[in-house]
């Protein structure tokens, strides 16, 4: 028993290894479920979630094959997420034996009764999650492009023009020299209204924009604006500046989950379960995406095809999960754990 959490009853390897889509650079993902200590169950400070991942969330870098994503949920929270048909949680009910690290009888009972949890809600949860991922992909693409356009406009248009106005003797030969001069000497060059308008139009996704108010206005310092945009560009770049992004205009690792999620939702609605590893047309499409041979427009066509497919399914799944069974199971399991001093 872990003193920090409680009794571990389930540990599953998830992610690309579960999907059968791992590559040499893939990290390893685990999801665990624990029965909390009695103090946590009965006290004012319940333990519901732990993140034991090797890479801190604040670290601006991508996971490598050495990294491990390891998240743990308390049994009560795990059941609540299952009842919501959360895509990241419900998939563990269908993990293949080679991906199950720990499975105590309490967890086996849940897995054996997976039909109590899978319901018509998966249509909304899987399409909703896929749509949110698609929106992130589109926004990342457009936001990064807008940052690039903004910097390009400032470097090719604003800095040279302001230099001609404020330093007319032509001592600068490159834009880099102008930018260095402005920073080094802390020179104030206030932008004009037309410049502010141009920047606002280009930098639609600049995070300084609030409540649809314009981020830039007449009189703001050119050097200060450039510094902030450049900083955001560099910080944001690690998320999208990949080989695949430069080649096809999107991150293939991120993009393939769009197809996977819709395929899994379609399987659940059609067969009542997910079959791992991913096979058939979905796997073929995903492999093409990861091979960087699918254009952005083709990716969106694949997404639309699977979305229409899942929305048109006539399913025999129950309208709602069996909350009464889940509640009775949870009460019985926690009572047994406490009475038999397992905590």
Secondary structure, 3 states (H helix, E strand, C coil): CCCCCEEEEEEEEEHHHHHCCCCCCCCEEEEEEEEECHHHHHCCCCCCEEECCCCCCCCCCCCCCCCEEEEEEEHHHHHHHHHCCCHHHHHHHHCCHHHEEEECHHHHHHHHCHHHCCCCHHHHHHHHHHHHHHHHHHHHHHHHHHHHHHHHHHHHHHHHHHHHHHCCCCCCCCHHHHHHHHHHCCCCCECCHHHHHHHHHHCCCCCCCCCCCCCCCCCCEHHHHHHHHHHHHHHHHHHHCCHHHHHHCCCHHHHHHHHHHHHHHHHHHHHCCCCCCCCHHHHHHHHHHHCCCCCHHHHHHHHHHHHHHHHCCCCCCCCCCCHHHHHHHHHHHHHHHHHCCCC
